[in-house]
Amino acid sequence: MTTALGPNMTLEEKRTEAKARLDEASTIEEKTVHGGTLTPAEVEQVKRLLKEVDDLHSSIQAEEETRGLVDKTRAMLDWFAKPVLPSQPSTGEATSRKGLLTPGEQFVRSAEYQGMKGRHLFENALNKLDFGVALKDGTSLLEWKATLASGPGTGGDVLVVPQYRPGVLEILPKLISVLDFIPRLQTESDQIIYVQQITQTLNVSFTPEATGSALTGTDGRKTESTLAFNNVTAPVRTAATWLPVTNRMLADAPAIRGLINSQLLMGLDQAVSAQVITGDGTGENLTGILNTGGIQTFGRGTFNAVDAIFHARTLCRTGSKLAPTGVLMAPGDYETMRLLREGVATGQYLMGPPNTLGVPTVWGIPIAEDENVPQGTVLVANWSQGSALFDREQSAIRVGLINDQLIRNQQTILAEARLAFAVFRPQAFVRITGY
């Protein structure tokens, strides 16, 4: 039996009542399927039920339209409330090339976060919070890299969008990392099984036709090339990082959104960079470049800092038949090379004047600095064809308590992603030692 319609019914209750009336009308009409007829009272009852369904349907449509207008208005207000700034790498508000919201924006808009905020659970530091937000399919935490532009802080001014004067932002140098060199591919598997080329001997010659009827010897024989491959398994590992926050900060949606989009994702980016370079493959570690068998290595010896990189470039070309796409080095080693002068201490800088703009390069190859590269080691490689980072692109952000945070009025916010790293062509990587 259906219930009476009330003026304060929720949208979900209206849908439930509409379905109940349709089910009741259908049950009455089943009599006609077997040749029966409906009594006048039953006909009137069916008419009444269908009339109520029509009324409910009209009410549902009107409420959904109103909600749509409200959401659109809020979205437009958010849009027009943003400050007009010159183009700047990720401030945490823009959408990606896939049209997805940033991880921080997805977190503060999630039903889990909004529900707790609506119940004012963040306003009492004694509340024990434990919840997670699974980000939308296709959300890769590594796709979002934000820049911290302010000074030291703990969630205050470091999250404020910097105000740049027009014309200044465009000349700021672009900083790149090792992850900018490596292609990012998607996967739905827990492990990547791929073919790794370990040797490549390409012997190509122009060969004349064999003379006479000779079937032996080398007369007319074409040269043979040799390729050797290994099947390699790269397990998908979990990369995660966390930060302590207060309940008050959790209640501040813009601040927590900025915290996620800047510091958490920056921490994740740094951890993955370290694994890609020096991971030893044990436990939950990835196998990084420096621990991958088959990469080319040579000692710097008498080469100067710049000539050694050109020699590594040559080894990459001859060893893998690929042109190098990036140079990776420790900041201290880059400083030594960048400050080289012509001949004497007062000569011109070998790599251009200090006001040179753009991505730093050597021999036309972009340079990335990373503290995870051991001092005295430089990597010259074709990263785009020699390697790939597989990203499951299904990330999560969680909030909970660890250790004694309950008595410290703190919570923990954690971000994690699942990744695998593959090196397809070890010969495409040249390591310079003794730099």
Secondary structure, DSSP 8 states (H G I E B T S, - for coil): ------TT--HHHHHHHHHHHHHHHHHHHGGGGGT----HHHHHHHHHHHHHHHHHHHHHHHHHHHHHHHHHHHHHHHHHHS------S--S-S--TT----HHHHHHHSHHHHHHHHTTGGG-TT----EEEE--TTB-GGG------S-S-SSSGGGS-----TTTGGGS-----HHHHS-EEE--SSEEEEEEEEEEE----------TT--SSSTT-----EEEEEEEEEE-EEEEEEEEEEHHHHH-HHHHHHHIIIIIHHHHHHHHHHHHHH-B-STT--B-GGG-TT-EEEE-TT--HHHHHHHHHHHHHHHHS----EEEE-HHHHHHHHT-BSSSTTS-BTT--TT--SS-EETTEEEEE-TTS-TT-EEEE-HHHHEEEEE--B-EEEEE--TTGGGGTEEEEEEEEEEEEEES-GGGEEEEE--
